[in-house]
Amino acid sequence: MNSPLPRMLACLLASSAAAQTFSAANTADLRGSEAAIAAQAQAARDLRDAQNMLQPALEPQPVSPMRVESVLASVNLAPLLDRNLHVLTGQFGVATQDMGLATDAGFKDFFFSFTRGGVTRLARIGRPSDLTGNGVNAQVDAQSVYNMSVSVDIFNPVRGSTFYMSPINGSAGQSYSMSTGQLLDDVRAKASVFDTNDGTEYWLFYGRTAASNGAGLTTARGFLFVQENGLSSKAWPLAESALRPGVPASVNLGGNQIVVTLNGGRLTISQ
C-alpha cells in the first residue's frame, strides 16, 4: 500500500479507545453485576474488531469492460491528493499549521503530519495504544513539541472519546480538544464519498507515502477505501501502481465487489 490517509487518524484513535475499553470497564465499581459483565464482553468484541480494522492490501483483477454496469463515482484525483495532510488547522507551535496523518508503504509506521507553506514535518506515533495514558509527544516545528492523547469514554469509545493536543516543555502554541466524533466528521469531509448499489457508504482517500524513517514524503501514491461502522470499521489499501491505466479491475471490499478504472488522472468506480 502506498498511501498516508486521513481516515487512519480516526482509526488510530478508535483503536486506542477500544484498547482501553476493557481495562476501564474492569475498574468500574460494578464488578459482579450483569451490566459490568455485559460491558466487559462488549469491550472485548470492540477490541477484536478495532484490531482487525486495516485489511490486507487489495489485489485488483483485470476484468472485461463489459463487466461494468453502473458508474458509482468518477473522481478527479488531483484535488484529492494529500488531503490527509490537512484534516485540522490551528496554531501548532510558533505558527498556524495543518495537521494530518501519514503512513509508510506497508501501513506499519504512522506519523502525525504538520504542514506549513508546502513543507511537511512528520512525527512518529508508535502504537495506537500509546495515545492513551501519557499520550505521544510530537515535534511540530524546530522549537515546539506537543503532547497528543486520547481520553476514553468506555460507553462510546469511537465517537464519545476526547482527543487532546497541548504544547509541552514551554513550547509555543495553543491547546485544543475535540470529540473523536467531530474528528471523524472532519476526516470524512476530506474524502470522496460514494455509495455502492446496496446503499453501503465508502470513503476514498488518495495520498503519498511517508518514508519509513520519517524523513518526509515519497513520490509513491495509493488509495484507501474505508467503510465506517463504529469499531467494526474496515479500511482497504490499494497501491496506485497495482492498477493498469485504462484497464478495469475488480476489487473486493468486504464481500462488496466493485470495479475501478484509472485513466487520465481520474478514478472511475463502477459496479
C-alpha positions, 0 to 999 in steps of 0.5 A, spaced: 500 500 500 502 506 498 498 511 501 498 516 508 490 517 509 486 521 513 481 516 515 487 512 519 487 518 524 480 516 526 482 509 526 488 510 530 484 513 535 478 508 535 483 503 536 486 506 542 479 507 545 477 500 544 484 498 547 482 501 553 475 499 553 476 493 557 481 495 562 476 501 564 470 497 564 474 492 569 475 498 574 468 500 574 465 499 581 460 494 578 464 488 578 459 482 579 453 485 576 450 483 569 451 490 566 459 490 568 459 483 565 455 485 559 460 491 558 466 487 559 464 482 553 462 488 549 469 491 550 472 485 548 468 484 541 470 492 540 477 490 541 477 484 536 474 488 531 478 495 532 484 490 531 482 487 525 480 494 522 486 495 516 485 489 511 490 486 507 492 490 501 487 489 495 489 485 489 485 488 483 483 483 477 483 485 470 476 484 468 472 485 461 469 492 460 463 489 459 463 487 466 461 494 468 454 496 469 453 502 473 458 508 474 458 509 482 463 515 482 468 518 477 473 522 481 478 527 479 484 525 483 488 531 483 484 535 488 484 529 492 491 528 493 494 529 500 488 531 503 490 527 509 495 532 510 490 537 512 484 534 516 485 540 522 488 547 522 490 551 528 496 554 531 501 548 532 507 551 535 510 558 533 505 558 527 498 556 524 499 549 521 495 543 518 495 537 521 494 530 518 496 523 518 501 519 514 503 512 513 509 508 510 508 503 504 506 497 508 501 501 513 506 499 519 509 506 521 504 512 522 506 519 523 502 525 525 503 530 519 504 538 520 504 542 514 506 549 513 507 553 506 508 546 502 513 543 507 511 537 511 514 535 518 512 528 520 512 525 527 512 518 529 506 515 533 508 508 535 502 504 537 495 506 537 495 504 544 500 509 546 495 515 545 492 513 551 495 514 558 501 519 557 499 520 550 505 521 544 509 527 544 510 530 537 515 535 534 511 540 530 516 545 528 524 546 530 522 549 537 515 546 539 513 539 541 506 537 543 503 532 547 497 528 543 492 523 547 486 520 547 481 520 553 476 514 553 469 514 554 468 506 555 460 507 553 462 510 546 469 509 545 469 511 537 465 517 537 464 519 545 472 519 546 476 526 547 482 527 543 487 532 546 493 536 543 497 541 548 504 544 547 509 541 552 516 543 555 514 551 554 513 550 547 509 555 543 502 554 541 495 553 543 491 547 546 485 544 543 480 538 544 475 535 540 470 529 540 473 523 536 466 524 533 467 531 530 474 528 528 471 523 524 466 528 521 472 532 519 476 526 516 470 524 512 469 531 509 476 530 506 474 524 502 470 522 496 464 519 498 460 514 494 455 509 495 455 502 492 448 499 489 446 496 496 446 503 499 453 501 503 457 508 504 465 508 502 470 513 503 476 514 498 482 517 500 488 518 495 495 520 498 503 519 498 507 515 502 511 517 508 518 514 508 519 509 513 524 513 517 520 519 517 524 523 513 518 526 509 514 524 503 515 519 497 513 520 490 509 513 491 501 514 491 495 509 493 488 509 495 484 507 501 477 505 501 474 505 508 467 503 510 465 506 517 461 502 522 463 504 529 469 499 531 467 494 526 470 499 521 474 496 515 479 500 511 482 497 504 489 499 501 490 499 494 497 501 491 496 506 485 501 502 481 497 495 482 492 498 477 493 498 469 491 505 466 485 504 462 484 497 464 478 495 469 479 491 475 475 488 480 476 489 487 473 486 493 471 490 499 468 486 504 464 481 500 462 488 496 465 487 489 466 493 485 470 495 479 475 501 478 478 504 472 484 509 472 485 513 466 487 520 465 488 522 472 481 520 474 478 514 478 472 511 475 468 506 480 463 502 477 459 496 479 
